Amino acid sequence: MKEVLKEHPQIGEYVKEAMNRADVIFKQDSARGGTDGSRLSFMGLPCPDIFTGEMAFHGKHEYVSVQDMQKSVEVLINLVQVWEEKS
């Protein structure tokens, strides 16, 4: 996914702006293994994995709080607005 997204740097900048508007701290990190975003990116739709707020990934204690899901939705709404403003 990284190879595809580096060809479209505006996507990362838009995500950073959307997170900033939602008062979410941007932290770039690598994910191991395949993701839906990776598959979509290599199919021609550059698609970064952003976040959904979940904790304890893929374990029996995995969860996500309502507050984190609300922030995730806020970031996505901001991302649509940023994309529209800058396009």
Protein Blocks (a to p, Z undefined) as FASTA:
>chain_A
ZZmmmmmmmlmmmmmmmmmmnopacdddddedjdfklmmmmnopacddfbeoiahihiak
bccdfklmmmmmmmmmmmmmmmmmmZZ
